[in-house]
Amino acid sequence: MLCEHLRLDLNGLEPVPAYFVKPVGSSDPLPTILFNHSHGGNYEIGKRELFDGREYMAAPSYAADLVRYGYAVLCIDHWAFGERRGGTESSIVKQMLWEGRVLWGMMVYDSVKAVDYLLTRDDIDPNRIGTLGMSMGSTMAWWLAALDPRIRVCVDLCCLTDFHALIETGQLDAHGVYYYVPSLLKHFTTAQINALIAPRPHLALAGTRDVLTPPKGLDRVDAELKGAYAAEGAPDAWKLLRYDGGHQETPEMRGEVLGWLKRWL
């Protein structure tokens, strides 16, 4: 495995450290994954999750598995994480609000610009870019895929959260403050955002006992996305798989992720 430690200019405000990895000896342009790290209340890890994993993720690391399957992978440190940690998540949110910015919007912007960066490289296939992540990384995967049609495949693990179901179950504090976008619910539901991905392939995996993804909310999203994908003539390109567990990736889930990528990317 070859690894580059990068410092990217994505937002004009601060440099963004990143890892780019790919198989040794690759010559043709590679299918590429933008891997989104999770939150988990640990701000030191950030992009290192690509190599080190987390206690709630299956082994081996995604760097090992994805490179073994022939993918290149980019993972950036998001605001407040890894080499970008400094101010607290709360203080960053407060300052950005004063300045007319929203933390989640700035995070998504960095991800879109990370796709721009990938397209400058001659070792990646611009028509075979996917994204995946768990928890906060899951939310990033489906927001990014919804907003950027250059993402051809989306995989999200353990955070396809129906916003209204989260309110109904009283679990708003289960997410960090980064997650909340002013006035969002006046305009969009979770399903409406995810429907923007159709007909591009989208796999979602969830635990039936995960408080971040209330079952009734998953039912609503699943029903609406089945309709959206059927209307696009691509019913097989949407799949929601549920497991008897909590906020945890299992080896079975990892197998489904890799199988989905092999099929569609």
Beta strands, then each sheet from edge to edge (+ up, - down):
strand 1: 2-8
strand 2: 16-22
strand 3: 30-36
strand 4: 72-76
strand 5: 124-134
strand 6: 153-157
strand 7: 202-207
strand 8: 238-243
sheet 1: 1+ 2- 4+ 3+ 5+ 6+ 7+ 8+
end
